[in-house]
Amino acid sequence: MRRLHAYREPMRDAARLLQTESIEIVPILESLDSQDFNRPTVCDLWSVRDVIAHCAAVLHDLGMGDPGDFTPEANQRGVDLRSTWSLTDLITDLSSGYEAAIHTIDTTPGRFDGIARGEWLHGGDIRDALDMSDAYTSAGVEIAVDLFHDRSTEMKKRAIVTRIDGTLRQFGADTDPVGRLATDTETFVRLCGNRRPDPSRWTGDGVEAADFNLYT
């Protein structure tokens, strides 16, 4: 597999997150049995194979300077295009898409950070389908949590004090908090990504799960 080029330091957080995911996910995929690619994921109607195809399509589109509009129809086109590819070709396609995408995210401050967040989150979807214990707490999770908080501010979500594995910070708008959340890191990621969080693993005061969804 081709090695990623060295990048300037310090790399922007979003680019670093995508680079981390690229290093971690490809060996996992290469180790799977063929039937594992048919496992269903939390992404409705998509299998592990479909999520990989979607991620590869987005990376290549970004590398060409046109990441698209991410409508359900556009997302499905990228999946359908790769539906007849061999698993080897599909993994190679994903791997080859990372380098240009990382460079674009690193050199275009803020504009495409959402793609890095989304690719890392989809890596969690794959791990979750494979019953891996670190599905949404894989390498790079600290960066991802920071980026989710940053995005919540950009979206002007309701201001909420979060206690995530004991660490306090504010989610949402730069105003007086209207609620509180206590949870673990995995559940926080699931809340932000609308990934079926376990209601028994978080407690809130004046908040509901929808307050944290960054993918509405």
C-alpha positions, 0 to 999 in steps of 0.5 A: 500500500502506498505510504502517505507523504510527510506533511508540514507541521503543525498540521491542522487538526482536521487534516491530522484527524483524517490522516490518523483515520487513513493509517488506522482503517485500511489495515482493518479492512484488509484483515476482514473476511469477505462476508464482513463487508456485507454487515449492516451499519447504523447508516440506514440501508448501507452495509460496510461495503457501502460505507467504504464506497461512500467514503472513497467517493467523497475523498476522490471528489474532494481531491479533485476540488469538488466534494459535492453537495452530500444529498442522499442522491449524490451520496448514493451515486458514489456507492452505486458507481462502485457496487461491482468493484472487487473488494481489493479494488474498493479498499485500494480506491479508499486508500488512494483517495486519502492523500490529496484529500488530507492535503486539501483539508490542511491547506484550505482552513476550515472549508472542508473540515466537515469531511474529515469529521465525517470520514472519521465518524464513518470509520466508527460506523464500520468498526461498530458493524464489526463489533469493535470495542473502540468503534467511536473512540478510535485513534484521533477521538480527542481531535474529533471531540474538539472538532465536534465542539467547534462545529456546535459553536459554528452551528449556534447550537444551544449552549450546554455544559458537557461533562465527558468522562469527567472533563468539563467544557461548553457545547454550542453557542457562546452564551450562558448555558441552558442545560447540562450533559454528563456522559462518556466519550463514545456516547458523546460522539454517538450523540453528535453523529446521530448514531443511536446513543444508548439512553442509559449512558447519558444524563441531562438537565434541560437537554435532549439527544437532538440538541447534540445532533450535528448532522441534521 
